[in-house]
Amino acid sequence: MNESQRWRGDDGGGEVDIFAMSFKSVLGQSQPKKILMNALRNGSVAHAYLFYGQESIGKKKLAIALAKSLNCKQPDPLDACGECESCLKIERRVHPDFFFIEPAKSTPTSREAVIKIETIRELQKKLAYLPYEGKTKVVVIDSADLLNHQASNSFLKTLEEPPSSTVLILISSNPHKLLPTLLSRCQGIQFHRLHSSDVRKIIQSKIAAAGESLTESELDFHAQRSQGSVNRALAENFAETEVLREQLLEVLEKVSFDRMDIVFAFAKTWAKQTEQLQSVLNELSGLIRDLAFHRAGCVPSNIQSDDLSVRMMEVAQTRSLQAWLGRFIAVRNTHAALSGNANAQLFLENMLIEFCEAA
């Protein structure tokens, strides 16, 4: 089992402790927390929210924290204790007034998970009754943009005539895919990328819970490359990525019309590895971006591959800034072409020839 399989959770949370959260323990996202805590303080919690932003930055954690706060049996009105019977039941998804819905595949061979109308109809039946045990029924719909058309139209009726004592929370990384009529009936709360220091703390807690450990350099590596997303931070294998980046830097440094062997070897090798190719191109464009920043004399905070700074400063000086920008455009165009059915080897060869011309 690799790093990502051991520690990767949903939306910045672990497989076990995703629901064991209060507002205070959710790192980052100060503005969403402030909005929700003010609503709790003023008794003005909306009947429907849309939590949106990139994947794995705390949307689901904060939705669960809100559900617990609305039903917690302790006296603090602004946060959940995480220890009372109500909090623990929500944690285990067995609270009769808490409903968590997520996409599911119709069959093991289905290409995409969706939320079907049958699921929404079953939910609507349960929402017709008053809270059974808690103060407020709370519905969390994860990846709400995967509601199919029929389910979306059916759920719209619930938003138009929301049941009493009910809070509906839609979570989406792609809100533009939701029906405009759904969006208009929810209070939108935008979530932003986590700071790398927060990502680092989350990674540390995950690996400690798993009884594992990482070196300081590995922790820095994952946090710096996370782009604010915990799942992204843990999706890579440190050793494999380190080798790949060094190989790509060598190509960027040495490829030229005098070294066409590099062009053909690179294209032939990666054209065969179709599942990894898009990731390799993403890595390549990231490295070129950093090389351009180094060449332009940008401050270190703009550099993503900070652990390679000494090596990258050397490589950056081998080409002009204009050359690095030309190479970046070549990678971007190749990436777009290969998202279709283009001939991978041919386009990779053309990309590297453009690298030579940009020298």
Secondary structure, DSSP 8 states (H G I E B T S, - for coil): --HHHHH--STT--TTTTT---GGGS-S-HHHHHHHHHHHHHT---SEEEEESSSSSSHHHHHHHHHHHHH--SS-TTS--S-SHHHHHHHTT--TTEEEE--B-SSTT-SS-BB-HHHHHHHHHHHTS--SSSS-EEEEETTGGGB-HHHHHHHHHHHHS--TTEEEEEEES-GGGS-HHHHTTSEEEE-----HHHHHHHHHHHHHHTT----HHHHHHHHHTSTT-HHHHHSS-HHHHHHHHHHHHHHHHH-STT-HHHHHHHHHHHHT-HHHHHHHHHHHHHHHHHHHHHHHT--GGG-S-GGGHHHHHHHHTTS-HHHHHHHHHHHHHHHHHHTTT--HHHHHHHHHHHHHHT-
